[in-house]
């Protein structure tokens, strides 16, 4: 298995990422195609990346979507938006390989923390994070639709 930064768009990659997002969704709902423009924006941005874990046949087994967040008080932190491993590959090291890849990515970008949210009811994911050295940071997560 290899973990690498996605460097180019293809319809096959978009389909595979969409399939994995459906697995990540609590409802199992398909939110539709991911526009090519989104992939190109991420690929071309110095502050965002999509890390993919692939097997020997180049099949994507999981992915993590990362961004650099910046502020005068925090300077730079890495933010993990989506992280999912194919359900048939869980428990086989794919998640740990992506986790290591995320930490390396954050260090290369000069970030001091990797931050993310993990919702209630995701006990297995929460245990994975704790087992990999993450701790709960007391905060509230807000969202305002624009």
C-alpha positions in Angstrom: 0.0 0.0 0.0 1.1 3.5 -0.7 -0.2 6.9 0.6 0.2 9.8 -1.8 -1.2 13.2 -2.6 -3.7 13.2 -5.4 -2.0 14.9 -8.3 -4.6 14.6 -11.1 -8.3 14.3 -11.7 -10.0 11.4 -13.5 -13.6 10.4 -13.6 -12.6 7.0 -12.0 -11.0 8.8 -9.1 -14.1 11.0 -8.7 -16.3 7.9 -8.7 -14.2 6.1 -6.1 -14.0 9.1 -3.8 -17.8 9.4 -4.1 -18.3 5.7 -3.2 -16.1 6.2 -0.1 -18.0 9.3 0.9 -21.2 7.3 0.9 -19.6 4.9 3.3 -18.6 7.8 5.5 -22.1 9.4 5.5 -24.2 8.5 8.5 -27.3 8.1 6.3 -25.5 6.3 3.6 -26.9 8.9 1.3 -25.3 9.7 -2.0 -24.9 13.5 -2.3 -24.1 13.3 -6.0 -21.1 13.7 -8.2 -18.1 15.7 -7.0 -17.4 18.3 -9.6 -14.1 18.2 -11.5 -13.6 21.8 -10.5 -13.4 20.8 -6.8 -10.7 18.3 -7.5 -8.7 20.8 -9.6 -9.1 23.5 -6.8 -7.7 21.0 -4.2 -4.9 19.8 -6.5 -3.8 23.3 -7.4 -4.0 24.8 -3.9 -0.9 25.0 -1.7 -3.2 24.8 1.4 -5.4 21.8 0.6 -4.7 18.2 -0.4 -6.4 14.9 -0.8 -4.3 12.0 0.5 -5.2 8.6 -1.0 -4.2 5.2 0.1 -3.8 2.8 -2.8 -3.1 -0.9 -3.2 -0.7 -2.5 -5.6 -3.4 -2.4 -8.4 -3.8 1.4 -7.9 -7.2 1.0 -6.3 -8.1 3.7 -3.7 -8.6 2.1 -0.4 -9.2 5.3 1.6 -8.6 9.0 1.6 -8.1 12.0 3.9 -8.9 15.6 2.9 -6.7 18.1 4.6 -6.5 21.9 4.8 -4.1 24.4 6.4 -5.9 26.8 8.7 -4.2 30.0 9.7 -4.8 32.7 12.3 -2.6 35.1 14.3 -3.2 33.1 17.5 -2.8 29.6 16.1 -0.4 30.4 13.2 -0.8 27.2 11.2 -2.8 24.1 12.0 -3.9 21.3 9.8 -7.7 20.6 9.6 -9.0 17.1 8.6 -12.3 17.4 6.9 -13.0 13.8 5.6 -11.2 10.6 6.5 -12.5 7.2 5.4 -11.3 3.7 4.7 -13.1 1.2 2.6 -15.2 -0.9 5.0 -13.6 -4.1 3.6 -10.1 -2.8 4.4 -10.7 -1.6 8.0 -8.4 -3.2 10.6 -5.7 -4.0 8.0 -3.5 -0.9 8.5 -4.9 1.4 5.8 -6.2 3.9 8.4 -2.9 3.9 10.3 -1.0 4.5 7.0 -3.3 7.5 6.2 -3.0 8.8 9.7 0.8 8.7 9.4 0.5 10.4 6.0 -1.6 13.2 7.5 0.9 13.9 10.3 3.7 14.0 7.7 1.7 16.3 5.5 1.0 18.6 8.4 4.6 18.8 9.5 5.7 19.5 5.9 3.2 22.5 5.8 4.6 23.8 9.1 1.5 23.0 11.2 1.6 22.5 14.9 -1.7 20.6 15.4 -4.0 18.3 13.4 -7.6 19.3 14.2 -10.8 17.6 13.3 -14.3 16.8 14.6 -15.8 13.4 15.2 -19.5 13.2 15.8 -21.4 11.5 18.6 -22.2 7.9 17.7 -18.8 7.3 16.0 -17.2 5.4 18.8 -15.0 3.2 16.6 -13.6 6.3 14.9 -13.1 8.0 18.2 -11.3 5.0 19.6 -9.0 5.0 16.5 -8.1 8.6 17.1 -7.4 8.0 20.8 -5.3 4.9 20.0 -3.3 7.1 17.6 -2.5 9.8 20.2 -5.3 12.3 19.6 -7.2 13.8 22.5 -10.6 15.5 22.9 -10.2 19.3 22.9 -13.1 21.0 24.6 -14.9 23.2 22.0 -18.2 23.7 20.3 -18.5 23.3 16.5 -20.8 25.8 14.8 -22.0 26.1 11.3 -23.7 28.9 9.5 -25.0 28.3 6.0 -24.0 31.1 3.6 
